[in-house]
């Protein structure tokens, strides 16, 4: 017996859902197909509905079935035919002009009630009320309900029911109420589905906008990183190559050291580029190198590379660092950009000095100065990394990264804008420009205020970091 029970359970578990579910799915499929036909060919659907009721009304007239329920079976056939067609034919306009159809049928309903014909075709008013409930608000719907119910009240008083008053009015009132509620329910469902579709469309638009904004932000970040990596390392390599070329004849061992430093710097640049490109690759993301971004602990390696390229650098540090990784990267990139510009524009014999002051709450002040003489002449549109995009190397300072000292168009560089964008993330200030006379050199000063209590740094828009207004020409 136990085996039989287990077998019965096993058979039940494989039977799946009850038999009602396939019937429900069949009904839903038929309903969806009917709605699809209505959307594609509304006139065909109207023709089918109207033709069905016209045919039913004519069959009731020709077969004499109306006499079995009529209060006065002796009514003329022409009247019955006119009432039958009057109740059924206007259904063609039930969706486009429902109130006009109602006003056409209500007088016929009064005639039907007063004469005692009591045609079954008068129940087509339920379809009209359903369509009014689909499109009208509550007050017009109540008026339509009252107009349709009035002929039934006339029938009740003119031909009292055999079983007492209310036998004709109550069923009619209930049927009309159900028709109206059904129309309201269908309308509510349509509005709800329409709101869902609109919401989905808005979400799709917002998603596309967010994707475009994220792509633009990512492109800007990649441009900054590429500029920092390529610009700095190529400047170091250029300095090493020039030094090795001059030392080749007199000191071959120094030339070999320069070549070794060039190889080391090139490998480092290739590794950084490879890490950046691996992160950007769409495929095989899991194999990408997840090495962290540079921090303050990498400053010694950066400064050693610059020194090996022939630029003496002296550092002074006050306080102990307590910066978040994002702030450390900002400080690192500003130092890297300032030293790179000194290598490119400082000229022979230039030196650089870095002063870092760490304060409480994550605040930091950085000052990078050099003694370079700069480039006094240049080409129009040459990128001035120190003072913005100007007309002639470092000699043309500017305000807020814009070109100065020339009316010629300038090309857009990523050095100063990159520093400005990094500084703006933390609400800091950035000053860059030549030292006041009689000193010669260039100064970059960065200040980041204390970190806010929020876990994430402030985002743009923030107070735009300013570039100090300084003289247009650097002293020779």
N, C-alpha and C positions, 0 to 999 in steps of 0.2 A: 504493500500500500504506500509505504514511504517513497518507493521508487516512482510510483504513479504520480504522487504529488510533485516530486521534483521535475518529472517530465512535463507535467502541466504547467509548472512555473516557467520551465525553459521555453515551452511553446508560447506562453504569454509574453515573455521578454522579447521574443523575436517577431511578435506580431506588429510591433510599432505602435503608432498613434491610433486612437479610436477611429471608427468608420466615419464619424462626423467631420473630421478634419479634411479628408479628401473632398467631401461635398462642399465644405466651406471654401476650399481652394478653387473648386470648380465654379462656385457662385462668384467669387472674387474675380476670377479670370473672365467670366462672361460680362460682369459689370465693367471691368476695365476695357474690354473690347467694345462694349456699347458706348462708353465715354469717349474712346478713341475715335469711333465712327462719328460721334456727335461733334468732336472738335474738327475732324477733317472735312465733313460734309454736313453742316448744320441744316441746310435746306432739305436734304434727303431724310434726315431724322424727323424734322417737322412734318414732312409729307407722310412718313410712315405713321406717326402718332395721330395726325389729323385723319388720315385715311382709315385707320383702325376704328376711331370713334364714329366717323361718318357711316362706315359700313355697319357697325353695330346698331346705330340709330335707325338706319334704313331697314335693317333686318327686323328690328322690333316693330317698325311701322307696317311693313309688308306682311309679316306673319300674323299681325293682329295681337301680338303678345301684350301690347300696352293696355288692351281692354280688360285684362285680368286684374290689373291694379288700379284702373281708373275709377274715379268716383262717378263719372258720367260716361259710360261706354258709347253713347249715341252721338258723340261729337263728330263733326264732319272730317273726312279724311284729309282735306286740304289744310285744315288747321293743324292736324297732327303732323303732317309732312313739313309744314313751315316751321313748327316748333322743333322738330327733330333736326332739321338742317340748321336752324338758328342756334341751337345749343352746340352743334358739333363743328360746323365749318369755321367759325371764328378762332378755333384753337390754332389755326395756322399762324396767327399773330400773337399768341399767348406770351412769347418771350420778348418780342420787340415792343409790343404795346399792351401790356397786361391790363392796365386800367381801362383802356378803350374797349378791350374785349369784355371786361366786367360790366361796363356801362351798357354794352350791347346786349348782354345776356340777362341782366337783372330785369328789364321790362318783360322779356319773354318768360322769365321765371314767375313774375306776378300773374301774367296771363295763364300760365300753366297751372298755378295754384287756384286762381279764381274760377276758371272753367271746370276744374276737377279732372283735367287730363292726367296729372301726376305722372308725367313721363319719366322713365328711368334715365333718359338723356339729361335731365336737369341735374343729375349728380356730377356731370362734367364740371360743374362749378367748383367742385373740390380740386380739380386740376388747376383751374384758374387761380384759386386762393393759394395753392402751393407755389405757383410761379410768382404771385405777388409777395408772398413771404420770402422768396429767394432774393428779391430786389428792393423791397420797401422797408421802411423803418416801422416802429411800433404803432404810431398814431395812424398812418394810412392803412396799416394792416387791420387795426381794430375797426376802422370805418368799413373796410371791405368785408370783414367778418359780419358786421351788423347788416350790411346790405344783402348779403347772400342768405343770412338767416331769416330775414323779414318775410320772404315768400312762404317759408315753412310755417311761420306764425299765422299768416293769412289762411293757409290750408287748415291749420288747427282750429281756427275759429269758424271758418265757413263749413268745414266738414269735420265735426268733432269725432274723435276716435271712439271706437266701440268700447274700449276698455278705460276710458277716462281721459281727462285733459292731460296734455304733455306727452302723449304717446308718439306724436309725430315730431314735436319740437326737440325733445331731449336727445333722441338718437342723432338727429341732424346736427344739433349743437356739438355733441361729442365728436362726430365725424369731421365737422369743420375745424374743431380745435386740434384734432390729431393731424389734419392736413397742414394747418398753419405751423404747428410745432415741428412737423417733419421738414417743412421748408426752411424754418429758422435753423434747425440742426444742420441741414445740408449747407446752408449759407455760412454758418459758423465754421464748419469744417473746411470749406473752400477758402475762407479768409485766413484761417489758421495755416493751411498749407501754403497759401500765397505768401504769408509772412515768413514762413520757414524758407521758402525759395528765395525771397528777397534778402533774408538774413544770410543765407548761404552765399548769395552773390556778393553782399557787402564784405563778408569774411574773406572771400576769394580776392576781392579787390584790395582789401587791407593786407592780405598775405603777400600779394604781388608788390604792393608798395613797400612793405617791410623788407621783402627780398631785394628790391632795388636799392633801398637805403642801406641795407647791410652790405650789398655788393659795392656801393660807392664808398662806404667807410672802409671796407676791406681793401679796395684799390688804393685809397689814400694811405692806409697803413703799410701796404706792400711797397708803395713808392717811397715812403720814409725809410723803411728798412733797407730797401735796395740802395738808396742813396747813401745811407750810413755805412753799409758794408762796402760797396764798390768805391765810393768816393774816398773813404779813409784809407783803405788798403792800397788802392792805386796810387794815392799820394805818397804813402810810405815806400812803395816799390819804386816810384819815380825818383825819390830822393836817394834811395839805396843804389839805384842804377847809375845816377849821376856821380855819386861818390865813388863807386867802384870803377867807373870809367876814368876818373881823374887819378885814382890810386893804382891803376893797372901797371903803369910804367915805372913808378917809383917804389911801390910797396905791394908786391903781388899777394902777400899774405892778407893784407887788408882787403884787397879785391876779392879774394876767396871768401872772406868773412861776409862781405857785402852780398855776394852771390848766394851764400848759405842763408842769409837773412831774407833775401828776396824769395827764395824757395819756401822758407817757413811761412812768410807772410802770404804768399800765393796759396799755399795749402790751407791756411787758416781762412782765407777769403772763400776758397772753394767749399770748405766744410760748412761755413755759414750759409752760403748760397744753396748748398744741397739741402741743409735743414729747412730753409725757407721754402724751397720748391717741393720738398717731400710733404710738407704740411698742406701745400696747395693742391697736390695731386688728388684727383677724384677717385682713382682706383688704388688699391693696395695701401689704404691709409694705416693699417695696423703695423706695417713695417716702417713707418716714418720715424725718423729720429726725434725723440721727445726731449732733446737737450734744452735746458732753461735759457731764458734771455739773459744777457749780461747784467751783472750787478756790480755793486761797489767793490766786491772782492776781486773783480777782473780789471780794476783800474791799473794795478801794477803791471800787468801784462800789456795793456794798452800803452802805458807811458814808456815801458821798455822798448816797444816796437817803434815809437816815435823817436826815442833817443837814438836807436840804432840807425834811423834814417838821417841823422845829423842834426836834430833839433834838441838842444839842451832844455830840459824841463825840470823845474823845481816845484815841490809840493809842500804845502803847509796845511795841517789839519787841526781844527779846534773842536773839542767836544768828542762825544762818542756817537756813532750813527745808530739811529733807531727808526729807519725809514721802511715803508712798505715796498714790496718788489716793484710796483709801478713807479714810485718816486725814484727808486734807485736806478731804474732804466732811464728815466728822464735825465737825471744828473749825469749818468754815464754817456748818453747820446750827446748832450750839450758839450761835455768835455771833449768827446771824440770829434765833434764838428768844429769846435774852436781850434783844436790842435791841427786838424786837417787843413783848415783855412790858413793857419800860420805857415804850414809846410808849403802850401800852394802860392801864397801871396806875400809871405813875410820877407822873402829875399835872403841873400847870404848873410850869415852872422846873426840871425835872429835867435832870440831866446824866449822861453815861455815860463810863466809862473802860474800855479794853480793854488788857490786858497779856498778851503772848504770849512764852513762853520756850521756845526750841527747844534740845533737848539731843541728845547723841550717840545713835546707834542708833535714830533715829526717835522718841524720846520727846519729849513736848511737854506744857507746862502752860499752861492758859488761865484767866485770871481776868477776869470782867466784873462791874464794880460800877456802881451808879448812886446818885444822891442823891434819888430820888423818894420822896414821902411815902406813896405807895400809896393804896389805897381802904380806908377804915376801916369802911365799912358795905357790905353787899351782900345778895344774895338767896341763899337756901338753894339749894345745888346749883350756884352759879356756879363756873365753871372757874377755878381758881387756877393760872395757868401757871407761877408762880415757885415756889410751894411745894407744888404738887400739886393735887389736886382737893379743894377745901375749901369752906367755907361763905360766904366773903365776900371775893373778889378776892385781892390779894396779902397781905392782912392775916392770913390763916390759913395758917401754915406746916404742914408735914407731914413724915413720915418715909417714905422710899422711895416717894414719889409718892402716898401715901395721904392722905386728908383728915384735917384736924386742926382743932380749935377748934370743932367742932359735931358734934352727934349726928345731924344730918339727913342724909338720903341725898344723895350727890353724883353728878353726872354725870361720865362719863369723858371727859377731854380727851386730845388726842394730843400736846401740847407736851412735857410732862415725860416721859411714856412713850416718846415718840420719841427724846428725848435719851438716856434710859436704855438703850434698845435699841441705839442706835448706839454708845454707850460700851461696852456689854457685848460687842460684836463683837471688841473689841481688849483686853479684860480691864482696862479703865480704871476710874476712880472719878469720880463726879460729886457735888458738894456744892452745894446751893442753899438759900438762906434769908436772913433779914434780918441786917444787920450788928449786932454787939453794941453795946449802949448804951454811951455816949450818941450814937454815930454813928447817922445815919438813912440808910437806903438798903437796897439788896438786892445780894447777891453770888451769882454762879454761878462755880464753880471746876471745871475739867475737867483731869484728868491721864491721859494715855495712856502706858503704859510702853514700854520698848524693844521693837522688833519682833522676833519670834521668827525663827529661821533658816528656818522653813518658808516656801514661797512664798505660802501662803494664810494669812489671819488666823485666829485661833482662833475657833471657832464655839461657840455656846451648846450645853450649859450651861457657863457661866463664872461666876466670882465676881460676884454681882449688884452693880452699882454702888450705893453707899449715899448717901442724902440725910442730911446732918448734922442731928442733933437740935438744934433751935434753939427759942427762945421761941415761944409760941403767938401772942402779939399783937405787932404791930409798933408801936414808940413813935410817938406822935402829934407 
